Structures are given as structure tokens and as C-alpha cells.
Amino acid sequence: MPQRYAKKRDILRFLYKFADLVSPSTIIPESGRPGGGSIADRMDGTGTLIIVLTETSTRMAYEKKEIYDEGVSEGIALRVREILALLGEDPDREGLLKTPMRVAKSLQFLTQGYSQDGAELIKAALFDEKYRQMVLVKDIELYSMCEHHMLPFIGKCHVAYIPDGKITGLSKIARVVETYARRLQVQERLTVQIRDCIQQALRPLGVAVVIEAMHTCMCVRGVQKSNAITTTSAFSGAFLSSARTRNEFLNLIK
């Protein structure tokens, strides 16, 4: 599926306060300091780390750019404007003038997972390791969209696997969760997709996934039960065949 939303980050330099990491460091351009060399670090006697940069290092340490598909944005915005009118609103009043485009960009952000491949994320950070005990990443924040009413469901996801010669970066587990959550979903399918992705890409001895979530579609409308939490689980390999292994996982996420 074509990529409709993308996020770009540039990390060029970081400035640190030596003593308490509060005050900004001092930046000295190369042309304004004595001596040679392109980059030098020294202390100024006050506990501040002085970072000397070349003239070419002029950008900020962190930059984030969000890129949206213009054609998709315009198409969604046009239809949102029509929906507003059908609801009895005036799309031309001040508070709603930019709403259609805001909604268009929001929907692309919330469904960005369609253009991402969870398996490729894991394969990009595979490492040989003899560790054969449980690896658990728990309390991963989860934000997804119910496909029945297009309202959010929010919660946390717990993922564990038992390596069989290969491990992956811990952040990749969270990114797999994010990849499948950022789609129109039902919680049951989401749980299984996360399990299957890790099982197929990493080939571990077993995978366990538990999701606990609050669905706004049954909180703000319909039955209106705001305290209801839905729990789903999916297991493979050792987590299915061994009650002891499964119970260890369940105890760890309590």
C-alpha cells in the first residue's frame, strides 16, 4: 500500500549540562575560537560542557517532519466538509474552516501502519545470541482504531518470546505493536497479528501476547460502560505447550 504518512527525524548534535543536565551548553563556532581542529570539548570551570562545532554544523539537534499525501488529504478533507454539512454544521464558520484538513491528516497518522512492515522491522535488528530464557516487554502503550465505529481503543500490550539463537532489538517489539495498532482494527485480530509477525520473523521457541484495552466505542456511545476493559491473548510454541511457561508470563505481567 502506498505510504500516506511519514515521519522524518534528523539527529545532528546533543548539548549536555555536565552538572545537572538543566542549563544549555555553550556553543562556540570554529571561527570564533583560537586553535585548530573541527570539534573540541572542554570545561569552562562552571560545570558546563563546551562543545565547539564547525561552521557547517548549524542545525538543531532534533528535527521532525511529518509528510502527508496531498491527494489523499484533499480527498478526505472534501468528504469531511460534506459530512459537517450533513450534520447541520456550517463548514465555513471560523472554528471549522481548517477542520476538514486537520481530520484528513489525523486519519492518515492514525492509520500509518498500512504502509509499514512489522517483519522487516524485526529483521533489521537481528542478533545472534545463545540466551534461551523469556524476553518480556510489558506495558507497551497502545492506540488503535475500532474498525466498526472508527473510534479509538486505548490500552497496553505485553509481549514475550523465548529466543532460539536470535534476538531482536527491544524497541522493535514496540514498533511491531505500533505497526499493527495504527490500522483499522479489532482487538482480537490485532493480538494475533502481533504474535504471528514475531513468530514468523524471529522464529523463537514461542511467543506470548496479551492486550488490555478500553474501547471508546462502548464508553461514549452505545452501552456507555466506561470502566469495561477488554483482555485478549495469543500464544505459540512453548507458551502453548507448557502451562508452567505460560503461567510465568502471566504472573510477570500482573
N, C-alpha and C positions, 0 to 999 in steps of 0.2 A: 504494500500500500504506500502511495506517495507520502512523503513527510510533510505534514501541515504545520507543525510547530517544532521549533528547535531552540536550544539554549546554548549560547557560546560563552565560554569563560576564558579570560586571559589572566594568568598569574605571572607577574613580572618581577615583583620585589616585595618584601615584607620589612616593616620597620618595627623594632622592638625597644621597649624601655628596659634597660638592664636591671634596675632595682625592683620595680613593682609592676611593669607592663601596663602602665597607665598613660604616662605622658608620651607624646610623639617623639621620635628620634629626630636628630638634626641631619639635614641633607646638605651636603656641600658639593656643588658641581665641580667637575675636574678643573675647569678654567679658573675657579676661584680659590684654589688651594695650592700651596707650594709642593714641590716634589713631583715625581713621576708616578707611573702605574695607572691602571684603569680603575681598579676598585681597591679601597683600603678601609679597614675598620680600626677604630681606636677609641679610647675612653677620654672624655673631656674633663674628668675629675668630679663630675656631679652625679655619676651613676648612669649617664645617658650614653648609649652606644652610638657613635658617629659612623654613618655609612656614607662613603664617598662614591658617587656614581659618575659614569661618563656622561658626556653631553647627549648621547643617543638614548640613555635610559631616563626618559621624561614622562612616561605614562604611569598611571596609578597602579597600585599593587594588584587590584582585582577589578575586573570589568565583566559585567554580564549583559548579554544582548539576547533579547527574545525575538525570534523571527517567525512571522506568520505568513501563510499562503494568502496573498492578496485576493485572488479569485474566490477562494473558499470563504474568506472573511466577508467579502462583499455579498456573496450569495446568501450566507446565513443572516447577515445584517438586514438585507432586504426582506427576508421572511419574518424576522423578529419584529420589524416595523409593522408588517401586516398583522401579526399576532397581537401587538399592542392595540392596534385599531379595532380588531375584533373583540378585544376585552373591554372596549368602551373608552380607552385612553386616547389622549391626543399626542401622537408621536412627535409633534412639532413643539411641544411646550419645553421650556428650558431644561427641566430635570431629566427629560427623556431624549433629548436630541442626540446624545452620544451613546445612549443605552444599547441600541442595536449592534454597534460595532464592539462595545465592551462585551456583550453577550457572545458575539461571534468569536472573539479572542479567548474568552473564558472557556468556551466549549472545546476549542482546539487544544487548549492547555490540559483540560480535564480528560481528554481522550488521546493524548500524545502517545500512549502505549501502543497504538496500532502500527506505528512506524518503527517500533523497537523490537529487537530480537533477544529474548532472555537467554537463550542458549549461547548466542555469540558473546554476550556479556560475561558469562561464566568462562567460556573457552579463552577469552582474552586474558584471563588471570589464573591459569592452571599451574600448579607447582607439585613436583614430586615430593612426597612426604610419607614416612612409614607410620605415622600416627594412625591408630585404628580404634580410637575411642570416640564418643559422641562430641560433635561440634554443634553448639546451640547458640543461635542468635534470637533473642526473645524481645518482646515488646517493640517490634518494628511498627511505627506509626503507619496507618493505612487509610487512604482516602480513595473511595471509588464511587461509581455512579450506578444506581439501580437502573437496569435497562427497562423495567416495567413502567416507571413513572419519571425517569430521568431526574431523580432526587438523590442526594449523596447518602452513602453509608460510610460510617467512620468508626475506626477501631484500632486493633493491634493484631499483629501476626507473629507467631512463634514458629521458627523453622530450625530443624535439626537434621544432621546427616552423619553417617559413620563412614569415614573415608576408606577407600580401598586402593591406596597407593597414590592418590591425587587429592589435593585440597584446592580450594579457590579462595580468593580474597574475600574477607568478611563483608566488605561493602557490596560485593557482587550479589550476595544473598538478598540484601535490602533492595538492590536495584532490580532484581528479578521480581520481587514483590511489587515494586513500583510499576514495572513494565506491564504486568497483567492487571493491576488495580486501576491504572489510568485508561480504562476502556469501559464501555457499557457492559455491566456485569450482573451476575447473580452470585451470591457468596459461595454457594455450593461449587459452581464451576471454577471460580477463582481459586479456591482451595486446591482443587485437583490439578489445575494448570500449573500452579507453583510447584507442587510435588513432582509432576511429570517432567517439567523443564529441568529441574535439578537432577532428577534420576537419569534422564537421557543424556544430559550434557556432561555430568560428572562421573557417572557410573559408580556410585558409592554402594556400600553394603545395605543401605536403607535410608529412607527419607521420612521425616515426620513434619506435618504442617497442621497448625491449629490457628483458626481465626476467630476472634471475638469482636463483634461489631454492633453498633447501634444504627438502625435504618430509619432515616428521617421520613421515609415514605409511610411508615406506620407510627410516626410520632406527631408530625404536623398535619396529617390528614388521615382519612380512613378511621381505623380503630383508635388512633391517638393514645398509644401506650408508650410514654417517653422513657420508662425505666426498663423496657424489654431489651435484652441483649441476646443476640443470636450467636451460637458457637458451632463451628463446623470443623471437621478433622479429616485428614487423609494420610495414610501410611503406606509404606512399601518396604520390601525386604525384611531386615531384622526387626523393624518396628511392628511388622505384621506377624511374623513367626514367633517372636519372643515376647511374652507378656511382661517379663522382667525388664527388658529394654524399653518397652512401651511405657511401663509404669514409671521407670526412672525419668523419662522425658516429661511425663505428665506431672510428676512431683516437682520437677525443676521449674516448670512454668506457673506453678501456683502462686 
